[in-house]
Amino acid sequence: MYFDNNASTPTDPEINKLFQQVNSNLEIGNPHSAEHQHGWNASRLIEESQEIVADFINALPEEVYFTSGATESNNWAIIGTGLAAQKAKSDRNEIIVSAIEHKCVLNAAHFLEEFHGFIVKEAPVTADGIVDLDALKNLISDKTLLVSIMAVNNEIGTVQPIKDVGQICRQNGSVFHVDGAQGAYSNIDIIENNIDMLSLSGHKIYAPKGIGVLFISEDLSPKPISLMHGGDQQNGMRAGTLSPALCRSMAMAFEILKENKDSEIGHLKSLRGQFLNGLKNKNIGFKVNGNIDHRHPGNLNIQILGVDAKTLITRLQPNAAISTGSACNAGMIKSSYVLEALGLSNDQIESSVRIGFGRFNGKDEVERALNQIIEIIQNVKEPLALSA
């Protein structure tokens, strides 16, 4: 049973079918071959995919650039903007990120700090995992080049106030970048939220791994310098041959989301509620990490009081997949910096697990996983009184 959908979603069968059809079509060539029908067919698929993604985020098709995933998109947005500013001899040399950004955002910012002399500032979050807007207002200045705040946190699922952040950036003349990898269920309208750049990831929305998007506003000047060098693909902004099958698959993921977004949000919230009620009914002590109301509908990050999270996860194998947090921190002997930013103690962090409900999970499956988890909890400690 798979409940780690915040790490990666399984490819939707309909999307997988489309991917196979496009990939096996002998009439589809290199989308950048402009001299024959095979290339034209492939190019039309890329253009169609741009139009679909652009429609979802309220952008123009020519503002949509395909990448290998959100990590590349985030690096391009942050490092590319820093390099562009230096080339333009801008006196803005500060970058603001939140304390709970994804590692690729934090590390991209610190790359500019280490090798290009930028100053990186971290905006704190409140105890419920929301960016502190008052602190952000105090940090931002006429030296701030770029602010990067995620739409939705990947570990605790909290939805960030990107519209408010966008307004603050616009008033200050700072570039606003949003990591929207987890944000497809929230509002990521680039106009409404004053977003200059937006990163998206295919494998977080039931498309295959290896495909992402960076939206770059036509109004942004200077635009981020390319980090990929080679040909003049994608208007000379990103070199490399695009996969029509991957691009169209990601576009289809947004088509499905647009059609089913509201019902899917209801489905995911229902599964999460079922799980929490199951713990309450068995008098299992737990505490939810992060704001439960402003949250990704399928995300649940909770402390199971008195239980070591790693022990619980190990004993669940191979029957159910949950995690302690971001897959990008795997192998690191270090507690979650996201949970630390909320002010949690080491004991609280070590008892915390992330459960990611997804499109293909059902109530019967949740009930089976819940029963197994409760059995393990009761075997490793005496039941505790309900805490939250």
C-alpha positions as CSV (number, residue, x, y, z in Angstrom):
1,M,0.0,0.0,0.0
2,Y,1.5,3.3,-1.1
3,F,1.0,6.4,1.1
4,D,4.0,8.5,0.1
5,N,2.4,10.6,-2.6
6,N,4.1,13.8,-1.4
7,A,7.4,12.2,-2.4
8,S,6.2,11.0,-5.8
9,T,2.8,10.0,-7.3
10,P,2.3,6.9,-9.4
11,T,1.8,7.6,-13.1
12,D,-1.9,7.8,-13.9
13,P,-2.8,4.9,-16.2
14,E,-4.4,7.3,-18.7
15,I,-1.3,9.4,-18.8
16,N,0.9,6.3,-19.1
17,K,-1.2,5.2,-22.0
18,L,-0.8,8.5,-23.7
19,F,3.0,8.4,-23.0
20,Q,3.3,5.0,-24.7
21,Q,1.3,6.1,-27.7
22,V,3.3,9.2,-28.3
23,N,6.6,7.5,-27.7
24,S,5.8,4.6,-30.1
25,N,4.4,6.8,-32.8
26,L,6.8,6.6,-35.8
27,E,5.4,9.9,-37.1
28,I,6.9,11.8,-34.1
29,G,10.4,13.0,-34.6
30,N,12.7,15.5,-33.0
31,P,10.5,18.5,-32.1
32,H,13.4,20.8,-33.0
33,S,13.8,19.4,-36.6
34,A,12.0,22.1,-38.6
35,E,12.5,20.7,-42.1
36,H,10.1,17.8,-42.3
37,Q,6.7,16.5,-41.2
38,H,8.0,14.3,-38.4
39,G,9.6,17.3,-36.7
40,W,6.5,19.4,-37.3
41,N,4.3,16.7,-35.6
42,A,6.5,16.6,-32.6
43,S,6.7,20.4,-32.4
44,R,2.9,20.6,-32.4
45,L,2.8,18.3,-29.4
46,I,5.2,20.6,-27.5
47,E,3.2,23.7,-28.4
48,E,-0.1,22.0,-27.4
49,S,1.5,21.0,-24.1
50,Q,2.6,24.6,-23.5
51,E,-0.9,25.9,-24.1
52,I,-2.4,23.4,-21.6
53,V,0.0,24.2,-18.9
54,A,-0.3,27.9,-19.5
55,D,-4.0,27.7,-19.3
56,F,-3.8,26.0,-15.8
57,I,-1.6,28.7,-14.4
58,N,-3.1,31.6,-16.4
59,A,0.1,32.3,-18.3
60,L,1.0,32.7,-22.0
61,P,2.2,29.6,-23.8
62,E,5.5,31.2,-24.7
63,E,6.2,31.8,-21.0
64,V,6.2,28.0,-20.4
65,Y,9.6,26.3,-20.5
66,F,10.0,22.5,-20.1
67,T,12.8,21.2,-17.8
68,S,13.8,17.8,-16.3
69,G,11.8,18.6,-13.1
70,A,11.4,21.1,-10.3
71,T,15.0,20.8,-9.1
72,E,16.3,22.0,-12.4
73,S,13.5,24.7,-12.6
74,N,14.4,26.0,-9.1
75,N,18.1,26.1,-9.8
76,W,17.5,27.9,-13.1
77,A,15.2,30.4,-11.6
78,I,17.5,31.2,-8.6
79,I,21.0,30.9,-10.0
80,G,20.0,32.1,-13.5
81,T,18.4,35.3,-12.0
82,G,21.5,35.9,-9.8
83,L,23.9,35.6,-12.7
84,A,21.6,37.8,-14.9
85,A,21.6,40.5,-12.2
86,Q,25.4,40.4,-11.9
87,K,25.7,40.6,-15.7
88,A,23.4,43.6,-15.7
89,K,25.5,45.1,-12.8
90,S,22.5,45.4,-10.5
91,D,23.2,46.6,-7.0
92,R,20.6,44.1,-5.6
93,N,22.6,41.3,-4.0
94,E,20.3,39.8,-1.5
95,I,18.1,36.7,-1.8
96,I,15.3,35.8,0.6
97,V,14.1,32.2,1.1
98,S,11.9,30.8,3.8
99,A,13.3,28.5,6.5
100,I,11.2,25.6,5.2
101,E,12.0,25.7,1.5
102,H,13.0,22.5,-0.4
103,K,16.7,21.7,-0.3
104,C,17.1,22.5,-4.0
105,V,15.9,26.1,-3.4
106,L,18.1,26.5,-0.3
107,N,21.2,25.0,-1.9
108,A,20.7,27.0,-5.1
109,A,20.6,30.2,-3.0
110,H,23.6,29.3,-1.0
111,F,25.5,28.4,-4.2
112,L,25.1,32.1,-5.2
113,E,26.2,33.1,-1.7
114,E,29.3,30.9,-1.7
115,F,30.5,31.5,-5.3
116,H,29.0,34.8,-6.3
117,G,28.9,36.9,-3.2
118,F,25.2,37.1,-2.7
119,I,23.7,37.5,0.8
120,V,21.0,34.9,1.7
121,K,18.4,35.7,4.3
122,E,15.9,33.2,5.7
123,A,12.4,34.2,6.5
124,P,11.1,32.4,9.6
125,V,7.8,30.5,9.9
126,T,5.2,30.5,12.6
127,A,4.7,27.5,14.8
128,D,2.0,26.2,12.5
129,G,4.3,26.3,9.5
130,I,3.3,29.5,7.7
131,V,5.8,32.1,6.5
132,D,5.9,35.0,8.9
133,L,4.8,37.9,6.7
134,D,5.8,40.6,9.3
135,A,9.3,39.1,9.4
136,L,9.5,39.0,5.7
137,K,8.5,42.7,5.5
138,N,11.4,43.5,7.9
139,L,13.9,41.4,5.8
140,I,13.1,42.7,2.3
141,S,14.9,45.9,1.2
142,D,16.0,47.7,-1.9
143,K,18.9,45.3,-2.0
144,T,16.6,42.3,-2.3
145,L,17.0,40.8,-5.8
146,L,14.8,37.7,-5.4
147,V,12.3,36.2,-3.0
148,S,11.7,32.4,-3.3
149,I,8.7,31.1,-1.3
150,M,7.1,27.7,-2.0
151,A,3.4,27.4,-2.7
152,V,3.0,24.3,-0.4
153,N,5.5,22.7,1.8
154,N,6.6,19.2,0.8
155,E,6.9,17.9,4.4
156,I,4.1,19.4,6.4
157,G,1.9,20.4,3.5
158,T,1.2,23.9,4.7
159,V,-0.1,26.3,2.1
160,Q,1.9,29.5,2.0
161,P,0.4,33.0,1.6
162,I,2.0,33.5,-1.8
163,K,-0.5,36.2,-2.9
164,D,0.6,38.4,0.1
165,V,4.3,37.6,-0.6
166,G,3.8,38.5,-4.2
167,Q,2.3,41.9,-3.3
168,I,5.3,42.6,-0.9
169,C,7.7,41.7,-3.7
170,R,5.9,43.8,-6.3
171,Q,5.9,46.8,-3.9
172,N,9.7,46.4,-3.4
173,G,10.6,45.7,-7.0
174,S,12.0,42.2,-6.1
175,V,11.6,39.2,-8.3
176,F,9.2,36.6,-6.9
177,H,9.8,32.9,-7.5
178,V,7.5,30.2,-6.4
179,D,8.3,26.5,-6.1
180,G,4.9,25.1,-7.0
181,A,5.8,21.4,-7.1
182,Q,3.3,20.6,-4.4
183,G,0.9,23.4,-5.2
184,A,-1.4,22.0,-7.9
185,Y,-4.4,21.8,-5.5
186,S,-4.0,25.4,-4.3
187,N,-4.2,28.6,-6.3
188,I,-1.1,29.1,-8.4
189,D,-2.5,31.7,-10.8
190,I,0.5,33.7,-11.8
191,I,-1.4,36.9,-12.4
192,E,-3.4,36.8,-9.2
193,N,-0.4,36.0,-7.1
194,N,2.1,38.4,-8.8
195,I,4.4,35.5,-9.6
196,D,7.4,36.2,-11.9
197,M,8.7,32.6,-12.0
198,L,7.0,29.3,-11.1
199,S,8.5,25.9,-10.9
200,L,6.4,22.7,-11.5
201,S,7.1,19.0,-11.4
202,G,5.4,16.2,-13.3
203,H,5.8,13.3,-10.9
204,K,4.0,15.2,-8.1
205,I,0.8,15.3,-10.2
206,Y,0.7,11.7,-11.6
207,A,2.8,12.3,-14.7
208,P,6.1,10.5,-15.3
209,K,9.4,11.4,-13.6
210,G,11.8,13.5,-15.5
211,I,9.6,16.4,-16.7
212,G,9.0,19.8,-15.2
213,V,8.2,23.4,-16.0
214,L,9.6,26.8,-15.3
215,F,7.2,29.6,-16.0
216,I,9.1,32.9,-16.8
217,S,7.1,36.0,-17.1
218,E,7.5,37.9,-20.4
219,D,7.6,41.1,-18.3
220,L,10.6,39.9,-16.3
221,S,13.8,41.7,-17.1
222,P,16.5,40.6,-17.1
223,K,15.4,37.0,-17.5
224,P,17.4,34.2,-15.8
225,I,20.5,33.2,-17.7
226,S,20.4,29.7,-19.1
227,L,22.2,27.0,-17.2
228,M,22.0,24.5,-20.1
229,H,24.3,25.3,-23.0
230,G,24.0,23.8,-26.5
231,G,21.5,24.5,-29.2
232,D,18.9,27.2,-29.4
233,Q,15.9,25.1,-28.2
234,Q,13.0,26.8,-26.4
235,N,13.8,30.2,-27.8
236,G,17.4,29.9,-26.9
237,M,16.5,29.8,-23.2
238,R,17.2,26.1,-22.5
239,A,19.3,23.8,-24.6
240,G,18.4,20.1,-25.1
241,T,16.0,18.0,-27.1
242,L,12.6,17.9,-25.5
243,S,10.6,14.7,-25.2
244,P,7.1,15.1,-26.8
245,A,5.9,12.2,-24.8
246,L,7.0,13.6,-21.4
247,C,5.8,17.1,-22.2
248,R,2.4,16.0,-23.4
249,S,2.1,13.6,-20.4
250,M,2.6,16.5,-18.0
251,A,0.1,18.6,-19.9
252,M,-2.4,15.8,-19.6
253,A,-1.8,15.7,-15.8
254,F,-3.0,19.3,-15.7
255,E,-6.0,18.6,-17.9
256,I,-7.1,15.8,-15.5
257,L,-6.5,18.1,-12.5
258,K,-8.4,21.0,-14.0
259,E,-11.4,18.7,-14.6
260,N,-11.3,16.9,-11.2
261,K,-9.6,19.2,-8.8
262,D,-12.6,19.9,-6.5
263,S,-13.7,16.3,-6.3
264,E,-10.1,15.1,-5.8
265,I,-9.6,17.6,-3.0
266,G,-12.7,16.2,-1.3
267,H,-11.5,12.6,-1.7
268,L,-8.1,13.3,-0.2
269,K,-9.5,15.2,2.7
270,S,-11.9,12.4,3.4
271,L,-9.1,9.8,3.5
272,R,-7.1,12.0,5.8
273,G,-10.1,12.5,8.1
274,Q,-10.7,8.8,8.1
275,F,-7.1,8.1,9.2
276,L,-7.2,10.7,12.0
277,N,-10.6,9.5,13.3
278,G,-9.2,6.0,13.3
279,L,-6.4,7.0,15.6
280,K,-8.8,8.9,17.9
281,N,-11.1,6.0,18.1
282,K,-8.3,3.8,19.3
283,N,-7.1,6.4,21.8
284,I,-3.7,6.8,20.0
285,G,-1.9,9.9,21.1
286,F,-0.9,12.1,18.2
287,K,-0.3,15.8,17.3
288,V,-0.5,17.2,13.8
289,N,2.5,19.2,12.7
290,G,1.6,22.3,10.8
291,N,-1.7,24.1,10.1
292,I,-4.5,21.5,9.5
293,D,-6.8,23.9,7.7
294,H,-4.3,25.6,5.2
295,R,-2.8,22.4,4.0
296,H,-2.3,20.1,1.0
297,P,-5.4,18.0,1.0
298,G,-3.5,14.7,0.9
299,N,-0.8,15.6,3.4
300,L,-0.6,14.5,7.0
301,N,2.5,15.0,9.1
302,I,1.9,13.9,12.7
303,Q,3.7,13.0,15.8
304,I,2.8,9.6,17.1
305,L,3.4,10.2,20.7
306,G,5.9,7.9,22.4
307,V,6.7,6.0,19.2
308,D,10.0,6.2,17.2
309,A,9.0,7.0,13.6
310,K,11.8,5.0,12.0
311,T,10.8,1.9,14.0
312,L,7.2,2.3,12.9
313,I,8.1,2.8,9.2
314,T,10.5,-0.2,9.3
315,R,7.9,-2.5,10.9
316,L,5.3,-1.5,8.3
317,Q,7.5,-2.9,5.5
318,P,6.7,-4.3,3.0
319,N,3.0,-3.7,3.6
320,A,2.7,0.1,3.6
321,A,4.9,3.0,2.5
322,I,5.0,6.1,4.6
323,S,8.0,8.3,5.4
324,T,9.7,10.6,7.9
325,G,9.8,13.5,5.5
326,S,11.4,14.7,2.3
327,A,12.8,12.0,0.0
328,C,15.5,14.5,-0.9
329,N,16.9,14.2,2.7
330,A,17.3,10.4,2.5
331,G,20.6,9.1,3.8
332,M,21.3,12.2,5.9
333,I,21.8,11.5,9.6
334,K,20.0,14.8,10.6
335,S,16.6,15.7,11.9
336,S,14.1,17.5,9.7
337,Y,15.0,21.2,9.3
338,V,11.4,21.9,8.5
339,L,10.1,20.5,11.8
340,E,13.0,22.3,13.6
341,A,11.8,25.5,12.0
342,L,8.4,24.9,13.7
343,G,10.2,24.8,17.1
344,L,9.8,21.0,17.7
345,S,12.1,19.2,20.0
346,N,14.2,16.3,18.9
347,D,11.9,13.8,20.6
348,Q,8.9,15.3,18.8
349,I,10.7,15.2,15.4
350,E,11.8,11.6,15.9
351,S,8.2,10.6,16.5
352,S,6.9,12.4,13.4
353,V,5.8,10.6,10.2
354,R,4.5,12.0,6.9
355,I,1.6,10.2,5.2
356,G,0.7,11.3,1.7
357,F,-2.8,10.2,0.5
358,G,-3.3,10.1,-3.2
359,R,-5.7,9.8,-6.1
360,F,-5.5,6.0,-6.2
361,N,-5.9,5.4,-2.5
362,G,-9.3,4.1,-1.3
363,K,-11.0,3.9,2.1
364,D,-10.6,0.2,2.4
365,E,-6.8,0.6,1.8
366,V,-6.6,3.4,4.4
367,E,-8.4,1.1,6.9
368,R,-6.0,-1.7,6.3
369,A,-3.0,0.5,6.7
370,L,-4.5,2.2,9.8
371,N,-5.1,-1.2,11.5
372,Q,-1.5,-2.2,10.8
373,I,-0.1,1.1,12.1
374,I,-2.2,0.9,15.3
375,E,-1.1,-2.7,15.9
376,I,2.5,-1.7,15.6
377,I,2.0,1.3,17.9
378,Q,0.3,-0.8,20.6
379,N,3.1,-3.4,20.4
380,V,5.9,-0.9,20.9
381,K,4.4,1.1,23.8
382,E,1.4,1.3,26.1
383,P,-1.4,3.3,24.6
384,L,-1.2,7.0,25.5
385,A,-4.1,9.3,26.3
386,L,-5.3,11.3,23.3
387,S,-3.2,14.5,23.1
388,A,-4.7,16.3,20.0
